[in-house]
Amino acid sequence: MKLTTKRIILRDITMKDAESLSKNANDKEIWYFTEVIPYPYKVEDAKLFVKKCQKDAKEKPRKNYEFGIALKSEKRVIGMISLMKVDRQHKKTTLGYWLGKKYRGKGIMTEVEKAILDFAFKKLKLNKVSGDVVIENKASIALFKKFNFRKVGTLKEELIKKGKSLDGYRYELLLKDYEKNLRTY
């Protein structure tokens, strides 16, 4: 499966992506702000993740859509964006993502998030996309706000990192709010 934008290709990942995944996800900040990515993130970790994604892609109906983020100019995976636990009955999913440090601050995630939201709402016909974020993750909070997600709650002691409990926020975007704001994205 593949989605494309002006600068980006979102695609299913393969074993050929394991080295690039490892290189870009091997970041303490990614580990700190995510629930399941270990640090250090080794090639072996990436290979296990690729196998999981390949298994998920074969599920019918598919419950998880994990897309590698690749710049058209480089073609290698520099991050990931996922729609997890797609619930077709209740028309909802959870969004998660990360991007390699070298590629942040260049508008890439704005382009990627627009594409994944279009996919969720237009192709999958979902009604709600949710996402959780650690309170300290200012960049992700700004991205949720840019797309008019609304904060719906605080997640007390959601993650434990470095022996410290981290609080988070839950954000949601409904189809009607997405459609209302399409011109502003």
Residue pairs with C-beta under 8 A, 6 or more apart in sequence:
1 11
1 12
1 57
1 65
1 67
2 9
2 10
2 11
2 12
3 9
3 10
3 11
3 67
3 115
3 116
3 119
4 10
4 72
4 115
5 111
5 112
5 114
5 115
6 111
7 71
7 72
7 73
7 108
7 111
8 69
8 70
8 71
8 72
8 108
8 111
8 112
8 115
9 70
9 71
9 72
9 75
10 67
10 68
10 69
10 70
10 81
10 112
10 115
10 116
11 67
11 68
11 70
12 53
12 54
12 57
12 66
12 67
12 68
13 21
13 49
13 50
13 53
13 54
13 66
13 67
13 68
13 77
13 80
14 50
14 54
15 47
15 50
17 46
17 50
17 68
17 76
17 77
18 43
18 46
18 47
18 50
19 43
19 46
20 76
20 77
20 78
21 41
21 46
21 49
21 50
21 68
21 77
21 80
22 41
22 42
22 43
22 45
22 46
23 100
24 77
24 78
24 79
24 99
24 100
24 101
24 102
24 103
25 37
25 41
25 45
25 46
25 80
25 98
25 100
26 39
26 40
26 41
26 42
27 39
27 41
27 100
27 101
28 39
29 101
30 37
30 39
30 41
30 98
31 37
31 38
31 39
31 41
31 161
32 134
32 161
32 162
33 98
33 133
33 134
33 136
33 137
33 140
34 96
34 98
35 159
37 98
38 45
53 64
53 66
56 62
56 63
56 64
56 65
56 66
57 66
61 86
61 88
62 86
63 84
63 85
63 86
64 82
64 83
64 84
64 85
64 86
65 82
65 83
65 86
65 119
66 80
66 81
66 82
67 80
67 81
67 82
67 116
68 77
68 79
68 80
69 77
69 78
69 79
69 80
69 81
69 97
69 99
69 108
69 112
70 76
70 77
70 78
71 78
71 103
71 108
78 99
78 100
78 102
78 103
78 108
79 97
79 98
79 99
79 100
79 103
79 108
79 109
79 112
80 96
80 97
80 98
81 95
81 96
81 97
81 112
81 113
81 116
82 95
82 96
82 97
83 93
83 94
83 95
83 116
83 119
83 120
83 124
83 129
84 93
84 94
84 95
84 96
85 93
85 94
86 92
86 93
86 124
86 126
87 93
88 124
90 127
91 125
91 126
91 127
91 128
92 126
92 127
92 128
92 129
92 130
93 120
93 124
93 126
93 128
93 129
93 130
94 129
94 130
94 131
94 132
95 113
95 116
95 120
95 129
95 130
95 131
96 131
97 109
97 112
97 113
97 140
99 108
99 109
99 112
104 139
109 139
109 143
110 143
110 146
113 143
113 146
113 147
114 147
114 185
117 129
117 147
117 173
117 178
120 126
120 129
121 129
121 175
121 178
121 179
126 175
127 174
127 175
128 172
128 173
128 174
128 175
129 149
129 172
129 173
130 170
130 171
130 172
130 173
131 140
131 144
131 149
131 170
131 171
131 172
132 155
132 158
132 168
132 169
132 170
132 171
133 140
133 141
133 144
133 168
133 169
133 171
134 140
134 158
134 159
134 166
134 167
134 168
135 141
135 154
135 166
135 167
135 168
135 169
136 166
141 169
144 151
144 171
144 173
146 185
147 173
147 178
147 181
147 185
148 173
148 177
148 178
148 181
148 184
149 171
149 172
149 173
150 171
150 172
150 173
150 177
151 169
151 170
151 171
152 170
152 171
152 172
153 169
153 170
154 167
154 168
154 169
154 170
155 167
155 168
155 169
155 170
156 167
157 165
157 166
157 167
158 165
158 166
158 167
158 168
159 165
159 166
159 168
160 166
